[in-house]
Amino acid sequence: MAQVRTFVAVDISDEARRSVQDLEDELRRYRADVRWVAPENLHLTLKFLGEIEEERLEEVFFGVEEAVSGVGPFQMVLEGLGGFPGLGRPRVLWVGVSEGAGELRDLAERVEGSLERRGFPREGRPFSPHLTIGRVRQPSGRLGQLTAVMREKDFGPEEVRVEEVKVMKSELMPSGAVYTTLRSFALRE
């Protein structure tokens, strides 16, 4: 049975993508051991499903369609920098969401509920709206320099209009992940 690595996401604008790429280029100069997210792969994950049977994709599509029903487009603002679990010893580096965070939380909860009713397990931790920009491979002294800069540096505000939710496929390649949109669902009042 074929498996598809799947997630549900909100895309960002090309303008925001360029701004984040400029930020990543600046942070790369610190030469910390971080795998930076390629600009074309930047997105906000609402729900990560992992490997699912290809036959279950239709259930995912129906679930996401149900979840976005009656939800209108909204504005989000990408702003601020941080890390999970914190900038002290981060594993993930991110750009935050100021405006629109509540709408993203509501949307993620709707997706969770709809997919849970279809037999997909609920996320173990609460949803935290963020845009992953890098994953730390190895903590090193250079990482300390990078996080010190991130604490002082500002990012944004970068406005993004959220008009659709996508079900995406992730293929892990030696050169990095390749994401493909399987289906998009427009947000409409």
C-alpha positions as CSV (number, residue, x, y, z in Angstrom):
1,M,0.0,0.0,0.0
2,A,1.5,3.3,-1.1
3,Q,2.2,5.9,1.6
4,V,2.1,9.6,1.2
5,R,3.8,12.0,3.6
6,T,1.0,14.6,4.0
7,F,0.4,18.0,5.8
8,V,-2.2,20.8,5.7
9,A,-0.8,24.3,5.3
10,V,-1.3,28.0,4.5
11,D,1.0,29.5,1.9
12,I,2.7,32.8,2.0
13,S,3.0,35.5,-0.6
14,D,6.0,35.8,-3.0
15,E,6.8,39.2,-1.4
16,A,6.9,37.6,2.1
17,R,9.0,34.7,0.7
18,R,11.6,37.2,-0.6
19,S,11.7,39.0,2.7
20,V,12.3,35.7,4.6
21,Q,14.9,34.6,2.0
22,D,16.7,37.9,2.7
23,L,16.6,37.2,6.4
24,E,17.9,33.6,5.9
25,D,20.7,34.9,3.7
26,E,21.7,37.3,6.5
27,L,21.5,34.6,9.2
28,R,23.5,32.1,7.1
29,R,26.5,34.4,7.5
30,Y,26.9,33.2,11.1
31,R,27.6,29.7,9.7
32,A,25.7,27.8,12.4
33,D,24.8,24.2,11.6
34,V,21.3,24.9,10.5
35,R,19.3,23.4,7.6
36,W,17.5,26.5,6.2
37,V,14.1,26.1,4.6
38,A,14.3,26.7,0.9
39,P,12.2,29.8,-0.1
40,E,9.8,27.7,-2.2
41,N,9.1,25.5,0.8
42,L,8.1,28.2,3.2
43,H,4.6,27.7,4.6
44,L,2.6,27.6,7.9
45,T,1.7,24.1,8.8
46,L,-1.8,23.8,10.3
47,K,-1.6,20.0,10.7
48,F,1.1,17.4,10.0
49,L,-0.4,14.0,9.2
50,G,2.8,12.2,8.4
51,E,2.8,9.0,6.3
52,I,-0.8,8.0,5.4
53,E,-2.2,5.5,3.0
54,E,-2.8,7.0,-0.5
55,E,-6.4,5.6,-0.3
56,R,-7.1,7.9,2.7
57,L,-6.3,11.2,0.8
58,E,-9.9,11.6,-0.2
59,E,-10.9,11.6,3.5
60,V,-8.3,14.3,4.1
61,F,-9.6,16.4,1.2
62,F,-13.2,16.0,2.5
63,G,-12.1,16.8,6.1
64,V,-10.2,20.0,5.1
65,E,-13.1,21.1,2.8
66,E,-15.4,20.7,5.7
67,A,-13.0,22.5,8.1
68,V,-12.7,25.6,5.9
69,S,-16.4,25.8,5.0
70,G,-17.7,29.2,6.1
71,V,-14.2,30.6,6.9
72,G,-13.4,33.8,5.0
73,P,-10.1,35.1,3.9
74,F,-8.1,37.1,6.5
75,Q,-4.9,39.0,6.9
76,M,-1.9,37.7,8.9
77,V,1.3,39.6,9.7
78,L,4.6,37.8,9.9
79,E,6.6,39.5,12.6
80,G,9.3,38.6,15.1
81,L,11.8,35.8,15.5
82,G,12.1,32.9,17.9
83,G,12.9,29.3,18.4
84,F,11.4,26.1,19.7
85,P,11.7,25.2,22.6
86,G,13.4,28.6,23.0
87,L,16.3,30.6,21.7
88,G,18.5,29.2,24.6
89,R,18.8,25.8,22.9
90,P,16.6,25.8,19.8
91,R,15.8,22.9,17.5
92,V,13.6,25.0,15.2
93,L,14.1,28.6,14.2
94,W,11.0,30.6,13.2
95,V,9.3,33.8,12.2
96,G,6.3,34.6,14.3
97,V,2.7,35.7,13.5
98,S,1.3,38.8,15.2
99,E,-2.0,39.8,13.5
100,G,-4.0,36.8,12.3
101,A,-2.7,34.4,14.9
102,G,-6.2,33.9,16.4
103,E,-7.7,33.1,13.0
104,L,-4.9,30.6,12.3
105,R,-5.5,28.9,15.6
106,D,-9.2,28.7,14.9
107,L,-8.5,27.3,11.4
108,A,-6.0,24.7,12.8
109,E,-8.6,23.6,15.4
110,R,-11.3,23.2,12.7
111,V,-8.9,21.1,10.6
112,E,-7.9,19.0,13.7
113,G,-11.5,18.4,14.7
114,S,-12.7,17.5,11.1
115,L,-9.7,15.1,10.6
116,E,-10.1,13.6,14.0
117,R,-13.7,12.7,13.2
118,R,-12.3,10.8,10.2
119,G,-9.9,8.8,12.3
120,F,-6.7,10.9,12.1
121,P,-5.1,11.3,15.5
122,R,-5.1,14.8,17.1
123,E,-1.8,16.7,17.5
124,G,-0.1,16.1,20.9
125,R,0.8,19.7,21.5
126,P,-1.1,22.9,21.1
127,F,-1.0,24.8,17.8
128,S,1.5,27.7,17.8
129,P,1.3,29.8,14.6
130,H,4.8,30.2,13.1
131,L,6.8,30.0,9.9
132,T,9.7,27.5,10.3
133,I,12.8,29.0,8.6
134,G,15.5,26.6,9.9
135,R,16.2,23.4,11.8
136,V,19.3,23.1,14.0
137,R,21.4,20.1,13.1
138,Q,24.1,20.5,15.6
139,P,24.3,23.0,18.5
140,S,27.7,24.7,18.4
141,G,29.3,28.0,19.5
142,R,28.2,29.5,16.2
143,L,24.6,28.8,17.1
144,G,25.0,30.9,20.2
145,Q,26.1,33.8,18.0
146,L,23.2,33.3,15.6
147,T,20.6,33.2,18.4
148,A,22.1,36.3,20.1
149,V,21.6,38.1,16.8
150,M,18.0,36.7,16.5
151,R,17.2,38.1,20.0
152,E,18.2,41.6,18.9
153,K,17.0,41.5,15.3
154,D,13.5,42.4,14.2
155,F,11.6,40.9,11.3
156,G,8.5,42.3,9.7
157,P,5.9,43.3,9.7
158,E,5.2,41.4,6.5
159,E,1.5,41.3,5.6
160,V,0.1,38.2,3.9
161,R,-3.5,37.6,2.8
162,V,-4.7,34.1,3.6
163,E,-7.1,33.0,0.9
164,E,-6.7,29.2,0.8
165,V,-5.7,26.1,2.7
166,K,-3.6,23.4,0.9
167,V,-3.2,19.7,1.4
168,M,0.5,19.1,0.6
169,K,2.7,16.1,-0.2
170,S,6.2,16.0,1.1
171,E,8.9,13.9,-0.6
172,L,12.2,13.6,1.3
173,M,15.1,13.8,-1.1
174,P,18.9,13.9,-0.4
175,S,18.8,17.6,-1.6
176,G,15.9,18.4,0.8
177,A,12.1,18.1,0.9
178,V,10.1,18.7,-2.2
179,Y,6.5,19.9,-1.6
180,T,3.6,19.4,-4.0
181,T,0.1,20.8,-3.6
182,L,-2.4,17.9,-3.8
183,R,-5.5,20.1,-3.4
184,S,-6.3,23.7,-2.5
185,F,-9.4,24.9,-0.7
186,A,-10.4,28.6,-1.1
187,L,-11.6,30.5,2.0
188,R,-15.0,32.0,1.5
189,E,-17.5,33.6,3.9
